[in-house]
Amino acid sequence: MQAEPFWIAGRPATGSAAIDVQYPYDGRTVASVFVPSAEQVEEAVAAMHAARDVVGATSAHRRASALSHVADRLEQRSEEAAQVIVLESGKPIKWARVEVARAASTFRWAAEEARRWSGTLQRLDTDAGGAGRLALVRRFPRGSLLAIAPFNFPLNLVAHKVAPAIAVGAPVIIKPAPSTPLSSLFLGQLLAETDLHQGSWSVLPVPNSQMEHLILDPRLPVISFTGSGPVGWDIKSLVPRKHVTLELGGNAAAVVCSDWSSEQDLEWAAQRIALFANYQAGQSCISVQRVYVPRELYEVFTVLLSRHIGALRQGNPNDDATDVGPVINEASAIRIEQWIDDAVHAGAKIL
């Protein structure tokens, strides 16, 4: 199996080492990906740092055109992109298609913002000394961005970081999750079709164990991390003087209100809660994780919820009828099973 290249400053590159990508549904290897060496990582960071002023000065129409191109290509190659998501994450194809559509929209919104932002005028005659004066407020990119992405939305959550960075003229290093690098590499193919400056972006599938060097690098003053809370807060503690944006795990609640007017209302609530607690196999920071129900509805709603959960189709992610696919790897499945066992041992009941 020929390993796939990564991207250094907009150019494809290979390395001496590679990692395998497994299909979570059956464990088979679906791709091999080259891993950059320390010297290649340095090459990418140095290229971005050297190009930061040129990238920041890129005209709005050029940035917007590149972003629009990526949006168009995602739509044109949507089924191919969805298949990539399925193979590396085990996400059911119906949800993978939704993710691709959302990623295309994210790039299109960023293209619009690249053209729209022109700064603001602030009147100064609110004080006598400022009579007849106006202030022009403009924003400039702070510097290169290190974008650390999670496995659960391997395309769209990369788009959430990359598209705004390009829109404002900030060079960006994409660091995909080790289990799901293929979507980021696919996105690299589309970015390479644009006329963005080569120093604008890189895709580096480096192991998590080698991340600290990148996090500490002063040439990367902005870090965007999406993932687990402990890891995110460790990053912020490591670099308290950097601009660090954290999007961490949630504990989202759904509330079933007592002003329901028909049994159809309760059925609808049970169906929605069942689906959106499980559609990503629970692997979403905004999935339903707690449910509050009026005490007088508890028994009837529990029956409805259990029935709708039981009706969800599990199985092959490439089957259009599948609602729930596998979790990302066997270690995660074992951990979840242990949590269930612990809950039962503490007195919980499996419905």
DAFENDA-V897286 format. One record per backbone hydrogen bond with DSSP energy under -1.0 kcal/mol. NH is the residue of the N-H (numbers start at 0). CO is the residue of the C=O. Records with the same first field share a line. If there is no record, write none. Layout:
# DAFENDA-V897286
NH->CO + CO
This chain:
# DAFENDA-V897286
3->31
5->12
6->202
7->10
9->200
10->7
12->5
18->32
20->30
22->27
26->22
29->20
30->20
32->18
33->3
34->16
40->36
41->37
42->38
43->39
44->40
45->41
46->42
47->43
48->44
49->45
50->46
54->50
55->51
56->52
57->54
62->58
63->59
64->60
65->61
66->62
67->63
68->64
69->65
70->66
71->67
72->68
73->69
74->70
75->71
76->72
77->74
80->76
81->77
82->78
83->79
84->80
85->81
86->82
87->83
88->84
89->85
92->316
95->91
96->92
97->93
98->94
99->95
100->96
101->97
102->98
103->99
104->100
105->101
106->102
107->103
108->104
109->105
110->106
111->107
112->108
113->109
114->110
115->111
116->112
119->136
121->134
123->132
126->123
129->126
130->127
132->129
134->121
136->119
144->170
145->221
146->172
147->223
148->174
156->152
158->154
159->155
160->157
161->157
162->158
164->160
165->161
166->162
167->163
169->164
171->199
172->144
173->201
174->146
179->176
184->180
185->181
186->182
187->183
188->184
189->185
190->186
191->187
193->190
199->196
201->171
202->6
203->173
205->203
209->206
210->207
214->210
215->211
219->216
221->143
222->242
223->145
224->244
225->147
226->246
231->227
232->228
233->229
234->230
235->231
236->232
237->233
238->234
241->238
242->220
244->222
246->224
253->289
255->291
265->261
266->262
267->263
268->264
269->265
270->266
271->267
272->268
273->269
274->270
275->271
277->274
278->274
280->277
282->279
283->281
286->283
287->275
288->251
289->251
291->253
296->293
297->294
300->296
301->297
302->298
303->299
304->300
305->301
306->302
307->303
308->304
309->305
310->306
311->308
314->323
318->315
321->318
322->312
323->312
332->328
333->329
334->330
335->331
336->332
337->333
338->334
339->335
340->336
341->337
342->338
343->339
344->340
345->341
346->343
347->342
